[in-house]
Amino acid sequence: MRQLIRAMIFAVAIALPLPAAMVFAPSVQAEVALIDINSAPAAQLDVLPGIGPARAAAIIKGRPYNGKDDLINRKIIPQNAYDGIKDKIIARQKR
């Protein structure tokens, strides 16, 4: 009897469509998770892979940035460190 009930619940769960909020939630969370190199504190920059206290301090000292690739163009961090964080950062402009 329990197996029949479990099977019915499973079948109903599969048949129901996912709510839109569940489908789009990962992309919204990914956008929110970006770290702004123009405003993030050192502690937040320090958690990025390949960025320690010294590089975090260099990033802060070099502000403001027109784009995240300014980290490479201005030789703030090396290419391999940039490659590890480029998908995790953004350089928002103040208005």
Sequence and secondary structure as in RCSB ss.txt:
>XXXX:A:sequence
MRQLIRAMIFAVAIALPLPAAMVFAPSVQAEVALIDINSAPAAQLDVLPGIGPARAAAIIKGRPYNGKDDLINRK
IIPQNAYDGIKDKIIARQKR
>XXXX:A:secstr
 HHHHHHHHHHHHHHS   HHHHHHHHHHHHHT EETTT  HHHHHTSTT  HHHHHHHHHT   SSTTHHHHTT
SS HHHHHHHTTTEE     
